[in-house]
């Protein structure tokens, strides 16, 4: 090949190296601007964020490794001490995140989530309409408690089995064109039925992840950023659900309607596969035949699980206990278990620290403004539950010693409900660094004044209504999150949104909670979030199809998130208003 082609080939193969080298050089103009306008500290911090954003968006360097750059850059530029930067990576929220992943891994190890999913599908119904609704609802609910990726991965074998069985009966197709190994560039072309189930499942997982703090790392990162700026107004576990669950349910219902309209013949039969269209045009007897076939597939998979084991039962009970600990830690509508534990109260009028055993209701005392720092938080509940998973046996073989006619006695102690090997393999350790980097970036932005400077720059939005400001903020985060990790997006824009809210005299949670939720709305590109990448790879879904399917829900979800948050969030803020009295 010619020299020019060699150069192009070299750049194509080693483009990541070019990005790694060029990103710090190209971003140097930010530092030069800082020197020119005497904003050195602020724009040095911005320089680090810009370089990290380049690496995160292009994935030229591993996302987790990029997240460690603040440990070098911030001390190097004199923005934070190395000790402080490292400490910020391991906070209570980090332990909470690890704990939630381990709890989710314990559920996966027991297989309880699969039994629950199959049983729900049998109950909901097995027509294409009801099956899609059941798949979306089950995926959404499971994703509230385990990772979005795990929830999606759990449902994909069920979808494959259903579609392949229907294909054998000539009732639908998995692919309209199957790859031919003899033709270069040949690829599977998924049918519209395949697109409906796989895309809908991936989107449902992302929607469900917004429902609880433990649904996704983005929510926990948001909680920590709010804790640093508004310690008295951080939504508790149940308050987050009060805000996000109505949004989640509205969004999942719209998604179901949209997917059925686009792919399964709802109101527009031209959008579905010929086999599905033929079934819709057939008599009720033929439609019931399809439902019976689908039901038999799901029933067979359910029966293959056998009777419910001790492992599944006790795992479910411990999980319910864990949720109760999170929900009733400090529910405010009644004294929680954490309210009865020794608390540290900072009283502003005396500037002294005193220890008092008081109820959460004292925070409403107008004479004493207190910042509550509970000694026991959600991470404590998670770690206690993890301990239970390790000490409770997964079988009841120990009872054989107490049987009068026991024949086979165990030679060693049986395993617990959880083991370290599973934790090591299942937990996304790299994501801990990504979440930790967000805390470090937020702290550096606050210390250097970068977030305040950007907040001042965005004060021009003050001419818009509060609703308009919220909508634009959510839309911005939702668009950026299509190109990189959801947590990374929140790490970058979170401090700016909080500072902008202060400048515009809007309360932090009012503006920040819907923005954090919108960071999970990555529906248009496979790189946006792991569930998208998973279904795109498994079902050979082309990116243009994902863009078409995800664009309308994305816009609708922005409106629903903004509207519901605009109505509910102010009710949960201490002073009952979205305005910040400064």
N, C-alpha and C positions, 0 to 999 in steps of 0.2 A: 504493500500500500504506500501511497504518497506520504510525504512528510506532514502535509496538512491533515490527512486522515488519521495518521498516527497520533497527532496532537489532540484531535477531537476524541479519539478512542481513549487516550490517556486521561483526558478530562472527564469523560463519561464514567470510566472505571474508578477514578480517584477523586471524584467531585467532593466527597466528604472532607478530604484532606484540604482542598481549596477553601471550603467553608470554614474549617477550623482555623486556618491561617488568616484568611481575609476578614472574618468577622471582627476580631479585635482591632485590626488596622482601620477598616472602614468606619467603625464606631468611634474612632479617636476624635472625630469632629465634635462630638458631644463634650469632651474635655476641653477642647479649644474654645468652644462657646462659653464654657464655665469660666475659663480664664478671662475671656473678653468682657463678660458681663459680671465678673466678680462673684460668681456662684460656684466656686470650685467644689466645695463639699457636696452640694446638691447634685451637680452634674457628674461628679465622679461616681456617685451612687447610681445615677441614671445610666452611666456608661456600663457598669457591671450588669444592670438589668437588661440593657440592650443586647449585650454580648450573650447573656444567658438566653434571652428570647430567640436570638438567631439560632442557637444550638438546639433549643427546644422545638422550634418550628420545623427546622430541617432534619432534626434527629441525626445530625452529623456526628454527635457524641451521644452516648447513652444518656437518657433523661435523668437517671439517678446520679450518674457521675457529674453531669452538668450542675445538678443541684448542690454539689459540694463546693463549687467555685467560690461562694461567699466566704468560706473559711479562709481562703487565701487572699481574695481581693479586698475585702473590707478591712482587715488589719493592715494590708499592704498600703492602702490609701489613707490609713489613719481614721477610718470611719467608725469601726468597732474594734474592741480588743479581741484577740483570738479566743480568749477564755469565754467572753460573753457570746461571741458568734457560735462557739461549739455548744454552749449551754442551751441556746435557743433551739437546737435540733432535737432536744430530748425533754419535752415538757409533758404535762399531764395529758394533753390532747394526743400526743404521740403514743402514750401507753394505752389510752382509750382506743385508738385506731388499731393497735396490735391486738388488744383484747377482743375487739369486735371481729377481727379476721380469724382469730383462734376459735371463737365461739361459732362462727360460720363454718370453719373447717370441721369442727366437731359434728355439726349437723350433717355436713356432706359425708363424713366418715361413716355415720350411722345409716345413711340412705333414707332418712326420714323425709327429706325434701322431695325425693322422687315419689315415694308413696303418697305424700300429700298432693303432689301435682296430678298424678294419675287419678286419684280419687275425686279430685275437684273436676277434672275433665269429664269423668263419668257422670257426675251430678249435674253439671251445667248443660250438657247435651252434645250431640255429635253431628249435627248438620254443619255445613261450612260456616254458616253465620254464627252458630253457637260454639262451634269448636274454636273458631278464631277468637271469640269473646273469652272463652275459657282459657285459652293459651295466654292471651294478653293479661287477663286478670291474675292468673296464677303466677306468671313471670313477674308481674308488677309486685305482688305481695311478697314473693320469695326474695326479690331484689331489695326489699326494704330492710332485710336482715342479713343477707349475705352479699358478696360482691356482685356487681352487675354482670361481670364476665362469667362467674360461676352459675348464675341464674340462667344466662343465655345458653351456656354449654349444657346445662341440665336438660333444657327443653329440645335442643336440636336432634338428639336421637329419636325422641318421640315423634317429631315432625317428619323426619326421614322415613320412619316405619309406617306412619299413616299414609303419606303420599305414595310410597312404593307399593303398598298394598292396594290402594285405589288404582294405581297405574296397571297393576296386574288384572284388575277387573275392568280396565279401559274406561275408568271414571275420571281420570285426570292424568297429567304428565308431570314428571319431575323435571325433565329438560325437553325443550322443543328441538334441540340439536345436540347430539352427543359428540364429544371430541373424537376426532379421527387421528390416531397416532401417525398415520402415513402422510397427513397434510400438515405442513409447517404452519404454525399460528392458529391451528384449529382449537376451538374452546367450547366447553359446554355452554349452552344458552338456557338459562332457567325459565321455566314456564311462569305464567302470571300467578298461578296458584302457589308455586314455590316462592316467588317474590313476596306474596302476601304474608305467608306464614313466617318466613325467616326475617324479613325486614320488620314486620310487626312485633315479633318476639324481641329483637334487638332494641327497638325503640321503647318497648314496654319495660325492659330492664333499666334503661336510662331514666325513664319516668319514675319507676318504683324506687330507684336509688335516692330520689329527692325527698322521700316520705319520712325518713328518720335520720338522726345524726349518724347512725352507723351504716346507713345505706351506701355511702360513698365517702371517700376521703375528703372530697371537696367540702362537704357539710361540716366535718370536724375542723378543717382548716378555717372555715368561715367562723365557727364558734370561737376559735382561739384568737382570731383577729378582732372580733367584737369584744372578747374578754379584755383585751389590752386597752381598748378605747372606751368601752361602755360597760364596765364590770357589773353595774346594777341592772342593766337591761339586756343581758344575754338571755335569749330564749332558753328555758329549761327543756328537757327532753319532750315533755308532753306539749309544751307551747310551740315547739318547732313543728310537731305533728298537727296541731290546731291550725297552723298557718299553711303547711304544705299539703296535707292530705286532701282538703277540698280542691286545691289546684291539681293534684295528682289524679283524682277521680274524674274531674272534668276533662283533663287531657287524655286519659286513657279511653274515655267514652268517645271523644272526638277522633282519636286515632283509629278506633275500631270502625267508626262510620267511614272514615277516609280510606282506609285499607280495603274495606268491602266495596266502596264505590269505585276505587281505582283498579282493583284486581279481581274481585269476586262477584261482580254483576249486580251490586246493589244500586238501584235507580238507573243503571247504565250497563246493560248486558253486553254491549260491545267491548267492554274492558276486560272481560274474563276469557279464559281458555274455551275452545270449542266444546270440550267434554263437559266442563262445568255449565256452560250455557245450555247444552243439550239436557243436562239434568234439571236445570231450572225450568226448562220448557216442558219437561215430562210431567207425568201424573204424580200424585202424592205417593203412590205405591213405589214408583221408581226412586223418588227422593228418600223414602224410608229405607229402601234397599242400600243406598249409599250410607245413610246414617248407621244402619246395622253393621255394615262392613267396617266403618270407622270405629264403632263401639267395640266390635270383636277384637280389633287390633289392640286398643287401649286396655280392654279387659284381660287379654292374654298377657300383656306386659305387667299388669297389676297382679295377676295370679302367680306369675313367675317369681314375684317377691316373697311369696309364702306368707305365713302368719306374722303378725307384728312381733318383733323380738324385744327382749328386755333392753337391749342396747338402744333401740329406737324409742321405747317408752320413756326410759329414764332420761335420755338426751332431751326429749321433748319437754319433760317436766323441769329439768334444770334450765333449759332455754326460757321457758315461761317465767321461772323464778328470776332469771337475769333481767328480762324485760320489766318485770314488776319493780325490781331494784332501781332500774333507770327511771321508770315512770314516776315512782313515788319517792324519789330522793328528796325533792322539795317542790311538790305540786302547787303550792300556794293556796289552792282552794281548801286544803286541810294540811295540818302539820305533817311534814315528811320525816323519814327516819334520820336524814342528815340534819334536820332542824333541831334535833334533840342532842346532837353531839356538840362538844365544846367548839365554839366558833371564835374567830378573831375579828373584832370590830374596830375600825378606824373612825374615831369621832372627830369631825372636822373642827368643832368649836374649841376643843381643848388641846388638839394636836397630840393626844396621847393614845397609846395602845393599851387596851384593856381586854381582859378575857371574860366573856359572859356567856351564859347558857340561855340563849334567847330564841324565840320563835321568829319565823320569817316575817310575821306580821309587824314586828317592830320597825321594819324598813319603811313602813308607812307613817311613822312618827314624824310630823313636820318639824319638831323641835330638835331632832337629832338626825342629821344626814349621815347615813352609814354606808360604807362600802363592804359588802358581804364577801368574805373569803372562806368558804366552807372548808373545814379540814378534811371532809370526806366528799369526793366527787365521783363522777361516773366511772373514771378509771379504776377506782377502788372496787366498785361493784363488779366490773369486768374481770379484774384479777382474782377476786374471790371465787367467781364462777369458774374461771379457768382451773383454779386449785381443785374445785369439786370434780371437774371433768377428769382430772388425773387420779384422784383417790377413789372414785366410785368405780367398781368393776363393771366391765362390759358384759360379763356373763355371771350366772349364778352357780357356777361349778363348786364354789366353796360350800354350798348347802349339802353336797353329797356326804360330807363328813358327819352330818347329823341325821342321815338316813339309816335306818336299821339294816337294810339289805343292800347297801351300796356295793357295787361290783368294781367299778373303775374309779379310783380316787385320783385327783390331780396331783402331779408331781411338783408343780410349781405354781406360783400365784399367777392368775390370769391378768390380761392387760386391762388398763382402765378405759374409760370412755374416749380418752384422747392420748396420744403419744407424741414424743418430740419429733420423730421422723416425719410424721404427717405435717406437723407445724413447720418444720424446716422446708418441706417441699411445697406447701400450699401458701404460706404467707408471702405477700409481695414486699420483700424487705426493701427493695429499691424505692418503693413509694414512700417509705419513712423518710428518706433523704429529701424527696421532693416536697413533702409536707413541711419538714423542718426548714428547708430553704425559704419557704414562704414566711415563716415566723421571723427568720433572719432578715429577709428583704423588708418586711414590714417595719421591723425595729430600726434598720438602717435608714429607711425612708423617713421615719418619724424623727430620728436623732439629727439627721443632716438637714431636714427641712424640705426634702424633695417632694413628699406628699403634699405638704402645705403649699409649695410653689405651684405644683400642678393643679391643686385645688383652686388656687387664685386664678390660674389660667382658664379654668373651666367655669369661673363665676359668670361668664357670659350667658350660660344656660339659665341664669336666674330670671330671664324674661319669659321663660316657659312656665307652664303650670307644673305643680308638683308631680302630677300624673305623667306629664310629658317628659320631665327630667328622668323619672323612674323608667319609663318605657325606652328612652334612648340609651340609658345606662345598661338596661337588660339586653337590648338589641346588640349593643357593642360587644358585650361579653359573650353573647350567644354566637356571634359571627366569628370572633377570634378563636373560640373553642373548637371550631371545625378543623383547625390546623395544628393543634397541639394538645397536650394533656390538660384536662379540666382543672386539676389542682394547680398546674403551672399558670394557667390563665388567671385564676383567682389570686395567686401569689403576686402577679404583676399588677393587676388593676385594683385589687382590694384596697390597699392603702390610699390609692388615688380617690376611689369612690368615697371612702370614709372622710377624707380631708375635704373633698368637694362638698359633701353633705354638710360638714361643719361650716364651710364658707357660705353656703346657701341657707344656713339656719334650718337644716332638715336633720331630724334625729337619725343617728347611725343605723339602727336596725331597720327603720322604715325604708331606707334606700338600699341597704346592704344585703338584707335577706333575699329579696327577689333577684338581685344580681348574682348572688351565690347559687341560687337555684337555676338560673339561666345558664350558668357555666356547664350544666349537665345536658343541655339541649344540643348535642352534636348529632345530627341526623343525616347530613348530606354527604359526608366523605368517610371512607373507611379509616383514615388516619385519625379521625376525630375522637374516637373512643374504642376500647377493645371489643365491646359487643359488635360494633359495626364491622371491624376487621375480621372478627370470628365468622360471622354469617357470610360476609363477602367472600371469604376464602372457602368455606365449606360448600356453599351453593353457587359459586362462580358468578356472583352478582356484579354486573358492570357498574362502574361509578356513575355514569349518566342516569341509570335507573334509580340509584340511591338518591341522587340529587332531586329527581322528579318526585320521588315518593316522600322525601324528607322536607322539601321546601315549604309546602303548605302547612303541615303540622308545626313546623318551626315558627312560622309567623303567628299562627293561632295561639300557640303556647306562650308567646311573648305577651299577647293581649290578655290571656287568662291569668298568667302569673302576675302581671302588673295590676290588673283590676282587683283580684282577690287580695293581694298584698296591700294595696291601697286602702282596702276596707278593713282588713283584719289586724295588720301589724300595729297600727296606732292604738288599738284596744289593749294590747299586751305590753305596751311601753308604760313605765312607771307613772309618768305624768299624764298618760292617756291621750297624748297628742303626737302628731308627726313633726311638730315644730320644735326647734331647739332654742331654748331661752338663753341666748348669749348676748 
